[in-house]
Amino acid sequence: MEKFKAARLYENNLDIEKRKRYGIYYTPVEMVEYIVDNTVGKLDVLKNPCPKILDSSCGCGNFLVYAFEKLIKIFEEKSEELVEKYGDESFKKENIPRYILKNCIYGTDTDKEAVEITKRLLTKVAILGKYEEPIANDDLEEEESWDEYKATYLNEDNWNTSLFKMNIYNQDGLKINWKTKFDIIIGNPPYVGHKLLTKEYKQFIMTKYREVYRDKSDLYFCFYKNSLELLKDDGVIHLITPRYFLESISAELLRNYLEKNAEIEEIIDFLGAEVFDCVGISACIIRMRKKGYGISTTNIYRKKSDKYVYVNDRKNLVESVEEIKNNTKDFESIKISTSRLQSDWIIANEKDMELYLRIEKMQGYRLYEIAESSQGVITGCDKAFILKNNDNRLKNITPKLLKDLAKSRDIEKYVIPKVNHKMIYSNDIKCEDDEKYIFENCINPYKEKLENRRECLKCIRKWYELQWGREKSVFERTKVMYPYKSRENKFAVDYDNLYSSADVYSFYLKDEYKEEFSYEYIVALLNSSIYDKYYKINAKKMSRGIYDYYPNKVMKMKIFKGDNYEKIEEYSKKIMEKKLNISDNIDKLIQKIDLLVEEDIFKDKF
């Protein structure tokens, strides 16, 4: 029977919006066991007979219940020695559960019902000596509901939480002022993006946790700082969190804080695999100590492929987290000096690191030095302004107001073969009466939504204008376009003055560099397999094998002009020509460009 059924049923019972708002995600049992076994399971209670263990966002108690079970076994094995050494009757076997609950287990959570569940489960373990799941009824076609489970197995009459004194509180773990420090801090803190936080709460964390949190950060960043502040000098933190802080620009403060205040002992990075029963969360397990503990090397176990792993395949991935360390087929082991974990954590094996450093040392420019970057149009309401090319309304709209619009799905490597949408560039409308058809048939149905856009409420925009229409000169020129999320580098030259949606970014060469670099060469360089690897080494990895392609990373890429510049440019032009003629094969040309780029970077080895 699956462990921690109570927690799983309760959390699955929550509606999706509440789970998102409070960042609640059920932690796989295998990961709970790994974290507890490698922290609580390593305790020497003869040396430290009163270890303090904290989960600051305990939810339904998965970590604490298993830690409690583990502690009971450890104390029972040493019961006689403890009584003899310390002369305390509390260490007799019959008294151990009560002693541990009173002195060793600590937890907080803002969910009142989840806290009550934790207390009842701990009470159950204290009475029975271990947590026993109810026996499964194979005759039942469907699993029981949370309400049925609670009424049957967690009835307060049977598991009265007042029987034992325990330190489990319905409070915010980021606000509570503990009077003690902790030996072990474990858990799965909530993942809550900045948009879901109230203004008041955001102000609180931007004040108290300003060293790690800034606008567009995630709430779980704060739990890293909170944990280090509450940790004893020789204590250990072992958490499972989203992995995005390893590369995200918004986590730069957190990485700086960890570099100054922590020593990272181990990271297990699942890369693009989703280990939670939810969409869009890629995780890592991280173990760390306080600065000064004496760790000089960080051990990293990272999934080799960023290929998406479906939830159905997850059991094979995490059935035994400990086995990951010996799973050379799916995971690579990387050892790096802790001194390398600074504002940018470049986590790469020796081969990839050599490639990264070679490109970084090439004589050339950062992309932002030679080009200007821009995001596509933010309409504020796409349905009001964006029409498909086969929409009958188009024939009644003034042609000069219609702009061919590229969406992220339209962009391929090198070229944008065709676009399927047009955008009404309403910023060019001087008076509503001039374009009655557009208002009556396209814009007016969404008037209320448009009027309530932030810029309209502040009288920065007319109610019918695009939220951020950009300067038309940004689009009406030759430029390079790329999608903001992709599984691979996709950079295309646009010669057709296309406009683009908000999920597309672009850049154009500054005048003083137009003679030095061609667009054809630049996209060939960026689309090469070498540069795909180069970018991904330090890119923000999302779930399902997706990477972020935001300008704050893209525009920092190094651009150089090597000996093979003219050949690369020539092949790039041929690829564009052939891609627009679908029948032509371009694979050989792509391979030639890859070899030429590699030759320029590793010329001393050719």
C-alpha positions in Angstrom: 0.0 0.0 0.0 1.3 3.4 -0.9 2.7 5.4 2.0 1.3 8.7 3.1 -2.1 8.1 1.6 -3.7 10.7 3.8 -1.5 13.5 2.4 -2.0 12.3 -1.2 -5.7 12.2 -0.9 -6.0 15.5 0.9 -3.8 17.3 -1.5 -5.5 15.8 -4.6 -8.8 16.8 -3.1 -7.8 20.5 -3.2 -9.0 22.4 -6.3 -6.3 23.3 -8.8 -6.5 27.1 -8.1 -5.8 26.5 -4.3 -2.9 24.2 -5.1 -1.4 26.9 -7.4 -2.0 29.8 -5.0 -0.4 28.0 -2.1 2.1 26.1 -4.1 1.0 22.7 -2.8 2.4 19.6 -4.6 2.5 16.1 -3.3 6.1 14.9 -2.7 6.7 11.4 -4.1 7.4 8.9 -1.3 10.7 7.9 -2.8 12.0 11.4 -2.4 10.7 11.8 1.2 12.5 8.6 2.1 15.7 9.6 0.4 15.8 13.0 2.2 14.9 11.6 5.6 17.2 8.6 5.3 20.2 10.8 4.5 19.5 13.3 7.3 17.6 11.8 10.2 18.9 8.3 9.3 22.5 9.5 9.9 21.9 10.8 13.4 24.0 9.6 16.3 21.7 10.0 19.3 24.3 9.0 21.8 26.3 12.1 20.9 23.2 14.3 20.4 20.2 12.9 22.4 18.0 15.8 21.5 18.2 16.5 17.7 15.9 19.2 16.4 14.2 18.5 13.1 12.1 21.2 11.3 9.8 21.2 8.3 8.7 24.9 7.8 6.0 24.0 5.3 5.0 20.6 6.6 1.7 20.2 4.8 0.1 16.9 5.8 3.4 15.8 7.5 5.0 13.4 5.0 8.5 14.3 6.0 7.8 14.6 9.7 5.8 11.4 10.0 8.6 9.4 8.3 11.2 11.3 10.3 9.3 10.4 13.5 9.2 6.7 12.5 12.9 6.8 11.8 13.8 8.5 15.1 11.7 6.0 17.1 13.7 3.2 15.6 17.1 4.9 16.2 16.2 5.8 19.8 14.8 2.3 20.5 18.0 0.7 19.3 20.1 2.8 21.6 17.5 2.9 24.5 19.6 1.1 27.1 22.8 3.0 26.3 20.9 6.3 26.4 19.4 5.5 29.8 22.8 4.4 31.1 24.7 7.4 29.7 22.2 10.2 30.6 20.3 8.6 33.5 17.0 9.8 32.0 13.8 7.6 32.1 12.6 9.4 28.9 14.9 7.1 26.9 13.1 4.0 28.0 11.3 2.4 25.0 7.8 3.1 26.2 8.6 6.8 26.7 10.5 7.4 23.5 7.6 8.5 21.2 6.4 11.1 23.7 10.0 12.4 24.2 10.6 12.8 20.5 7.3 14.6 19.9 8.0 17.0 22.7 11.7 17.7 22.0 12.7 16.7 18.4 9.9 17.2 15.8 8.9 20.7 14.7 6.6 21.9 11.9 4.6 24.8 10.6 2.1 25.3 7.8 -0.5 27.9 6.9 -3.1 25.3 6.0 -5.0 24.6 9.2 -6.5 21.3 8.1 -3.2 20.0 6.9 -1.6 20.8 10.3 -4.4 18.9 12.0 -3.8 15.9 9.7 -0.1 16.1 10.6 -0.9 16.1 14.3 -3.2 13.1 14.0 -0.8 11.1 12.0 2.0 11.8 14.5 -0.3 10.8 17.3 -1.1 7.6 15.4 2.6 6.8 15.1 3.2 7.6 18.8 0.5 5.1 19.9 1.2 2.3 17.4 5.0 2.8 17.2 4.8 3.2 13.4 2.5 4.6 10.7 0.3 1.8 9.3 -1.8 2.4 6.2 -5.2 0.8 6.1 -5.3 -2.4 4.1 -6.4 -1.9 0.5 -9.7 -3.3 -0.6 -9.1 -4.8 -4.0 -12.8 -5.3 -4.5 -13.4 -1.5 -4.6 -13.4 -0.2 -8.2 -12.5 3.3 -7.2 -10.2 4.7 -4.4 -12.1 6.2 -1.5 -12.5 9.9 -1.3 -10.6 12.2 1.1 -13.7 12.7 3.2 -14.3 8.9 3.5 -10.7 8.3 4.4 -10.6 11.1 7.0 -13.8 9.9 8.7 -12.6 6.3 8.8 -8.9 6.5 9.6 -8.3 9.9 11.1 -11.3 10.2 13.4 -10.4 12.6 16.2 -12.1 10.3 18.7 -9.5 7.6 17.8 -6.5 9.9 17.4 -6.8 12.7 20.0 -3.9 15.0 19.3 -4.0 16.5 22.8 -2.6 13.2 24.2 0.9 14.4 23.3 2.7 17.7 23.5 4.0 18.5 20.0 5.5 21.4 18.2 3.3 21.6 15.1 1.8 25.0 14.5 -0.7 26.5 12.1 1.6 29.5 11.3 3.6 30.9 8.4 7.1 29.3 8.5 8.6 32.5 7.1 7.2 34.6 10.0 7.4 32.4 13.1 10.2 33.3 15.5 11.7 30.1 16.8 13.7 30.2 20.1 15.8 27.3 19.1 18.2 26.4 16.2 17.8 23.1 14.3 20.0 20.2 13.4 18.1 19.1 10.4 15.7 21.1 8.1 13.8 19.1 5.5 10.8 19.6 3.3 9.2 20.7 0.1 8.5 24.4 0.4 5.7 26.0 -1.5 6.2 27.2 -5.1 4.3 30.4 -5.5 5.2 32.9 -8.3 5.1 36.7 -7.6 1.8 37.1 -9.5 -0.1 35.0 -6.9 1.1 36.8 -3.8 -1.0 39.6 -2.3 0.5 43.0 -2.3 0.9 43.0 1.5 2.6 39.7 1.7 4.9 40.5 -1.2 5.9 43.7 0.7 6.6 41.6 3.8 9.0 39.2 2.0 10.6 41.9 -0.1 11.5 43.5 3.3 12.5 40.5 5.4 13.9 38.4 2.6 15.3 41.2 0.4 18.7 39.4 0.2 17.1 36.6 -1.9 13.8 37.9 -3.2 13.0 40.6 -5.7 10.3 41.2 -8.2 9.5 38.1 -10.3 11.1 35.7 -7.8 9.4 32.7 -6.3 8.3 32.2 -2.7 10.5 29.1 -2.2 13.6 31.3 -2.5 12.8 32.7 0.9 12.7 29.2 2.5 16.4 28.8 1.6 17.4 31.9 3.5 15.0 31.1 6.4 16.5 27.6 6.7 20.0 28.8 6.8 19.1 31.3 9.5 17.5 28.6 11.6 20.3 26.0 11.1 22.9 25.1 13.7 26.5 25.5 12.6 26.9 21.8 12.2 23.4 21.2 10.9 22.1 20.1 7.5 19.4 21.3 5.1 17.9 18.9 2.6 15.1 20.2 0.4 13.3 19.4 -2.8 12.4 22.5 -4.8 11.9 23.5 -8.4 15.3 23.5 -10.2 14.8 26.9 -11.9 16.9 28.8 -9.4 20.0 27.0 -10.7 19.9 29.2 -13.8 17.1 31.8 -13.6 18.1 35.5 -13.8 15.4 36.2 -11.2 17.3 33.9 -8.8 20.6 35.7 -9.0 20.2 37.2 -5.5 19.5 33.7 -4.1 22.6 32.2 -5.8 24.7 35.1 -4.4 23.2 34.5 -0.9 23.9 30.8 -1.0 27.5 31.4 -2.2 28.1 33.7 0.8 26.2 31.7 3.4 26.1 28.0 2.4 28.2 25.1 1.2 26.3 23.0 -1.3 27.0 19.3 -0.6 24.8 17.6 -3.2 22.4 18.4 -6.0 20.2 15.8 -7.8 18.9 17.5 -10.9 16.0 15.9 -12.7 16.3 18.4 -15.5 13.2 18.3 -17.7 11.6 15.3 -16.0 8.4 16.0 -14.0 8.6 14.1 -10.8 5.4 15.7 -9.3 1.9 14.8 -10.3 1.4 18.2 -11.9 2.2 20.0 -15.1 5.2 22.3 -15.4 7.4 21.6 -12.4 10.9 20.3 -12.8 12.6 19.5 -9.5 16.0 19.1 -7.9 17.0 17.8 -4.5 19.6 19.8 -2.7 21.6 19.2 0.4 23.6 22.0 2.0 25.5 23.1 5.1 26.3 26.5 6.6 29.3 28.4 5.4 32.4 27.2 7.2 31.4 23.6 7.5 34.3 22.5 5.3 32.8 21.3 2.0 35.0 22.0 -0.9 33.4 19.9 -3.6 29.8 19.8 -4.7 28.5 16.4 -6.0 25.9 16.8 -8.8 23.8 14.0 -10.3 22.1 15.3 -13.3 19.8 13.6 -15.8 21.7 13.3 -19.0 18.9 14.1 -21.5 16.6 17.1 -21.2 14.0 14.9 -23.0 10.6 15.1 -21.3 9.7 12.2 -19.1 6.0 11.6 -18.7 4.5 11.1 -15.3 3.7 7.5 -16.2 7.4 6.9 -16.5 8.3 8.6 -13.3 8.3 5.5 -11.1 11.2 4.1 -13.0 13.0 7.4 -12.7 12.7 7.9 -8.9 11.9 4.4 -7.6 15.1 4.6 -5.7 16.7 8.0 -5.6 19.8 6.5 -4.0 20.3 4.3 -7.2 20.5 7.5 -9.3 24.1 7.9 -8.1 25.0 4.6 -9.8 22.7 5.1 -12.8 25.3 6.1 -15.4 22.8 5.4 -18.3 20.4 8.2 -17.4 22.4 10.4 -15.0 25.8 11.9 -15.2 27.9 12.6 -12.1 29.6 16.0 -12.0 32.0 17.2 -9.3 32.7 20.9 -9.2 34.5 23.1 -6.7 32.0 25.0 -4.4 33.9 28.2 -5.4 32.4 27.9 -8.9 28.9 28.3 -7.5 28.6 32.1 -7.5 26.1 34.4 -9.2 26.1 32.2 -12.3 26.1 28.5 -11.5 27.7 26.9 -14.5 27.0 23.2 -13.9 28.7 21.3 -16.7 30.9 18.3 -17.2 34.5 18.8 -18.3 33.8 18.5 -22.0 30.9 21.0 -22.0 32.8 23.3 -19.7 35.7 23.4 -22.1 33.3 24.3 -24.9 31.7 27.0 -22.9 35.0 28.6 -21.8 36.4 28.5 -25.3 33.5 30.4 -26.7 33.5 32.9 -23.8 37.2 33.6 -24.5 36.8 34.1 -28.3 37.7 37.5 -29.6 34.4 39.1 -30.3 31.3 40.8 -28.8 28.3 40.0 -26.6 25.2 40.0 -28.8 23.8 43.0 -26.8 26.9 45.0 -27.9 26.2 44.7 -31.6 22.4 44.5 -31.6 19.2 46.0 -30.2 16.6 43.7 -28.7 12.8 43.9 -28.5 9.8 41.9 -27.5 6.8 41.4 -29.8 3.4 43.2 -29.4 1.5 42.8 -26.2 -2.1 43.4 -27.2 -3.8 42.9 -23.7 -6.5 41.0 -25.5 -5.5 38.9 -28.5 -9.1 38.1 -29.5 -9.8 41.7 -30.2 -6.8 42.4 -32.4 -5.5 39.1 -33.9 -7.3 37.4 -36.8 -6.5 34.2 -38.7 -5.6 34.7 -42.4 -8.8 33.0 -43.5 -11.1 35.2 -41.3 -13.8 36.7 -43.5 -13.7 40.0 -41.6 -10.3 40.8 -43.1 -11.7 41.9 -46.4 -13.7 44.7 -44.7 -10.7 46.1 -42.8 -8.5 48.9 -44.1 -5.4 47.1 -45.4 -2.9 49.6 -43.9 -4.1 48.7 -40.4 -3.3 45.0 -40.9 0.1 43.7 -40.1 1.4 40.2 -40.9 2.0 38.6 -37.5 4.5 35.9 -36.6 3.8 33.7 -33.6 6.4 31.5 -31.8 5.1 28.4 -33.6 5.8 30.0 -37.0 9.5 30.4 -36.4 11.9 27.7 -37.7 15.6 27.7 -37.8 16.9 30.2 -40.4 13.5 31.2 -41.9 9.8 31.9 -41.2 8.2 30.1 -44.1 4.7 31.5 -43.6 2.5 33.2 -41.0 -1.1 32.5 -40.4 -2.3 35.6 -38.6 -2.8 39.3 -39.1 -3.0 41.9 -36.4 -5.1 45.1 -36.3 -2.6 47.8 -35.5 -5.1 49.9 -33.7 -2.6 52.5 -32.5 -2.9 54.0 -36.0 -6.7 54.6 -35.6 -7.2 58.3 -35.0 -10.9 58.3 -34.4 -13.4 55.5 -33.6 -15.8 56.8 -36.3 -13.1 56.3 -39.0 -13.2 52.5 -38.5 -16.7 51.6 -37.5 -16.5 48.1 -38.9 -13.4 47.2 -36.8 -15.0 48.5 -33.6 -18.4 46.8 -34.2 -17.0 43.5 -35.4 -13.7 43.1 -33.6 -12.9 45.4 -30.7 -16.2 46.4 -29.1 -17.1 42.8 -27.8 -14.0 43.1 -25.6 -14.4 46.7 -24.5 -14.8 46.0 -20.8 -11.7 43.9 -20.7 -9.8 46.4 -22.7 -10.8 49.4 -20.6 -9.6 47.6 -17.5 -6.1 47.1 -18.7 -3.6 48.8 -16.4 -2.4 51.3 -19.0 -5.9 52.3 -19.9 -6.9 52.8 -16.2 -3.9 55.1 -15.9 -4.9 57.0 -19.1 -1.6 56.0 -20.7 -3.4 54.3 -23.6 -6.7 54.9 -25.4 -9.1 52.0 -24.5 -8.8 50.5 -28.0 -5.1 50.8 -28.5 -2.6 47.9 -28.2 -1.3 47.5 -24.6 2.3 47.6 -25.9 2.3 48.2 -29.6 6.1 49.1 -29.7 7.6 51.5 -32.2 6.8 50.3 -35.7 10.4 50.8 -36.7 11.3 47.8 -34.5 9.3 45.5 -36.9 9.6 47.3 -40.2 13.2 46.3 -40.9 15.4 43.2 -41.4 15.8 41.4 -38.1 16.3 38.1 -36.3 13.3 36.5 -34.6 13.2 33.7 -32.0 10.6 32.1 -29.8 10.9 32.8 -26.1 10.5 29.1 -25.2 11.8 26.3 -27.2 13.5 22.9 -27.1 16.3 24.1 -29.3 17.9 27.2 -30.7 15.6 28.6 -33.3 16.8 31.9 -34.9 15.3 33.1 -38.2 16.0 36.1 -40.4 12.9 38.1 -41.2 13.2 40.2 -44.4 9.5 40.8 -44.7 8.9 43.5 -42.0 6.8 41.0 -39.9 5.3 42.0 -36.6 5.3 39.5 -33.8 3.3 38.4 -30.8 4.4 38.7 -27.2 5.9 35.2 -27.3 8.5 36.2 -29.8 11.6 38.3 -29.4 13.8 39.9 -32.0 17.0 41.8 -32.5 18.5 43.9 -35.2 22.1 44.9 -35.9 23.3 48.4 -34.8 24.3 50.5 -37.8 28.0 50.4 -36.9 28.1 46.6 -37.1 26.1 46.0 -40.3 29.3 45.8 -42.4 31.1 43.6 -39.9 28.4 40.9 -39.5 25.6 39.6 -41.7 22.3 38.3 -40.5 22.9 35.1 -42.4 26.1 34.5 -40.5 24.6 35.3 -37.1 21.7 32.9 -37.4 24.0 30.2 -38.8 26.2 30.6 -35.7 23.3 30.7 -33.3 21.5 27.7 -34.9 24.6 25.5 -35.0 24.7 22.5 -32.7 27.7 24.0 -31.1 25.8 27.1 -30.0 22.8 25.1 -29.1 25.0 23.3 -26.5 26.7 26.6 -25.5 23.4 28.3 -24.8 21.9 25.4 -22.9 24.8 25.0 -20.6 23.7 28.1 -18.7 20.1 28.5 -19.9 17.0 28.2 -17.6 15.6 24.7 -18.1 11.9 24.3 -17.8 9.9 21.1 -17.8 9.2 18.9 -20.8 12.6 19.7 -22.4 11.8 23.3 -22.8 14.3 26.1 -22.3 13.7 29.8 -21.7 15.0 32.1 -24.5 14.7 35.5 -22.9 17.0 38.4 -24.0 18.6 38.6 -20.6 20.4 35.3 -21.5 20.2 35.3 -25.3 21.8 38.7 -25.7 24.7 37.7 -23.5 25.9 35.1 -26.0 29.4 35.6 -27.5 29.5 36.4 -31.2 32.8 36.1 -33.0 34.0 36.3 -36.6 36.2 33.3 -37.3 38.3 32.1 -40.3 35.3 30.3 -41.7 33.0 33.4 -41.7 32.4 33.5 -45.5 31.8 29.8 -45.9 29.3 29.8 -43.0 27.5 32.8 -44.4 27.3 31.1 -47.9 25.9 27.9 -46.5 23.4 29.8 -44.4 22.1 31.6 -47.5 21.7 28.3 -49.3 19.8 26.8 -46.4 17.4 29.6 -46.4 16.8 29.3 -50.1 16.3 25.5 -49.9 14.1 25.7 -46.8 11.7 27.9 -48.7 11.7 25.2 -51.4 10.4 22.4 -49.2 11.6 19.7 -51.6 15.3 20.4 -51.1 17.4 18.6 -48.5 19.4 20.8 -46.2 20.9 18.3 -43.8 24.4 18.3 -45.4 24.6 22.1 -45.3 23.7 22.1 -41.6 26.4 19.6 -40.9 28.9 21.7 -42.9 28.1 24.8 -40.8 28.4 22.8 -37.6 31.9 21.6 -38.6 33.0 25.1 -39.6 31.8 26.6 -36.3 33.6 23.9 -34.4 36.7 24.4 -36.4 36.8 28.1 -35.6 36.3 27.4 -31.9 38.7 24.5 -31.6 41.2 25.5 -34.3 44.2 24.4 -32.2 42.8 20.8 -32.3 42.2 20.7 -36.1 
